[in-house]
Amino acid sequence: MALKIKRPKGTQDILPADIPKWRTVENLSGVVAEQFGFREIRTPVFEDTGLFVRSVGDTSDVVTKEMYTVSSKGNDTFTLRPEGTAGVVRAMIENGLIHEGAPQKVYYIMPCYRHERPQAGRLREFHTFGAEMFGSSSPYADAEMILMAHTIFEKLGLGGFIELHINSIGCPECRAKYREALKAFFEPHRSELCPTCQERLDKNPLRLLDCKSPECKEIASGAPVMLDYLCSDCREHFEQLKDILTDYGVKFTVDPKIVRGLDYYTKTVFEFISNEIGAQGTVCGGGRYDNLVGELSGAGVPALGFGFGLERLILTLENHGAEFEEAPTCDIYLASVGEDSRRKCALLADQLRQSGFAAEFDLVGRGIKPQMKYADKIGAKYVCVIGSEELESLKAKIRNMSSGEETPIALDNFIDEFSEIADPDGGDTEPISHEELLRLLGAETESEKKE
């Protein structure tokens, strides 16, 4: 009995039919990032566990509940990255980029891993587009990051369906006072809080504002607001950010409830929110983390960034009927009749590919009719049948499968003549049916066989 193996829970197979959706988002996001001066960076899929504990925070849900951690033979512990920022910061420090001309701007597309309950747009293996900027403490840098994410969503056609929410969670100095105010507010409700929040109340009461428990959310609705505790510098930074975004024409909502789920954030935090995917409506999140580089290296370098999950974004795009890149198709299928013909088709296919065309020929020894069915199935734009007669005369015919137009072609000048015939960009007309395909090529159709 064959062993039945399924993909792990919380993962998905991205099949060829879905790849154009992913390429649409990945390619457009990368192009926009590079227009803003960002360069691509790639980091290992796993890092030393201490990196995430120190950067993400030992009281965060990511560290306490969601990380995939393994021990090596040398008793070192490594963790599959649960998010992109920490590894990128480590790479920037270790490779000395953090000390090059400021600002340093990088972007990435990477798989990440979190052990959590799978749901729509939220998987245990998920893919993230992220961008990080190092070396600027200016609110213009905050606005630049927000504008870049905003531009990506606008170009994807989601401008009218996603809202920008912003907040400031202050610096360590003013947040210390806010922490005390939160602790004083939640302490009388300790017994009503979920077990996790009871622990957070002593370690990091700010995390209570991010709890998804209905009971905790209800209590937190009356909690003090961080904006009321900002120091003068943090307040001025936030006010300038709002003015700059207004100058850009980027609409936003000040949302005091946004704190983000990772401990490294300071000052500006923001989210782009959609109501299209239920309770998990955050499509993109980010903010400033001015102290993280210093905590990992001792160098005081301000930094900020954002990230969005590709699965969730693609789901949002699908819900809005967005247009994606067209799937790649075959420019020409070379149908063969006999072994000598197939040999010629193989050589022509190689020459066509070297000239930039997508070309296919028979690889499994099919008869002419099955080859026609296959050409139809793969959406070949042109078909050329080569048999003994064509080999002897060195002449064949190219059939445009959209229009039905037939054009003579010389086998000894095939590439040049096909280049003049072909429309590399394809057409918008519907492909003909398999029945019509056989008829055009002079093969016997199913209906004709019955007759």
Secondary structure as GFF3:
##gff-version 3
##sequence-region A 1 451
A	DSSP	three_ten_helix	16	18	.	.	.	ID=ss1
A	DSSP	alpha_helix	19	35	.	.	.	ID=ss2
A	DSSP	beta_strand	39	40	.	.	.	ID=ss3
A	DSSP	beta_strand	46	48	.	.	.	ID=ss4
A	DSSP	alpha_helix	49	56	.	.	.	ID=ss5
A	DSSP	alpha_helix	61	61	.	.	.	ID=ss6
A	DSSP	pi_helix	62	66	.	.	.	ID=ss7
A	DSSP	beta_strand	68	71	.	.	.	ID=ss8
A	DSSP	beta_strand	77	80	.	.	.	ID=ss9
A	DSSP	alpha_helix	85	94	.	.	.	ID=ss10
A	DSSP	three_ten_helix	97	99	.	.	.	ID=ss11
A	DSSP	beta_strand	104	113	.	.	.	ID=ss12
A	DSSP	beta_strand	125	134	.	.	.	ID=ss13
A	DSSP	alpha_helix	139	155	.	.	.	ID=ss14
A	DSSP	beta_strand	163	168	.	.	.	ID=ss15
A	DSSP	alpha_helix	172	186	.	.	.	ID=ss16
A	DSSP	three_ten_helix	187	192	.	.	.	ID=ss17
A	DSSP	alpha_helix	195	203	.	.	.	ID=ss18
A	DSSP	three_ten_helix	205	210	.	.	.	ID=ss19
A	DSSP	alpha_helix	214	220	.	.	.	ID=ss20
A	DSSP	three_ten_helix	226	229	.	.	.	ID=ss21
A	DSSP	alpha_helix	232	248	.	.	.	ID=ss22
A	DSSP	beta_strand	253	254	.	.	.	ID=ss23
A	DSSP	beta_strand	266	273	.	.	.	ID=ss24
A	DSSP	beta_strand	282	288	.	.	.	ID=ss25
A	DSSP	alpha_helix	292	297	.	.	.	ID=ss26
A	DSSP	beta_strand	303	309	.	.	.	ID=ss27
A	DSSP	alpha_helix	310	319	.	.	.	ID=ss28
A	DSSP	beta_strand	332	336	.	.	.	ID=ss29
A	DSSP	alpha_helix	339	354	.	.	.	ID=ss30
A	DSSP	beta_strand	359	361	.	.	.	ID=ss31
A	DSSP	alpha_helix	368	377	.	.	.	ID=ss32
A	DSSP	beta_strand	382	386	.	.	.	ID=ss33
A	DSSP	alpha_helix	388	393	.	.	.	ID=ss34
A	DSSP	beta_strand	395	400	.	.	.	ID=ss35
A	DSSP	beta_strand	406	410	.	.	.	ID=ss36
A	DSSP	three_ten_helix	411	413	.	.	.	ID=ss37
A	DSSP	alpha_helix	414	421	.	.	.	ID=ss38
A	DSSP	alpha_helix	434	440	.	.	.	ID=ss39
A	DSSP	alpha_helix	446	450	.	.	.	ID=ss40
###
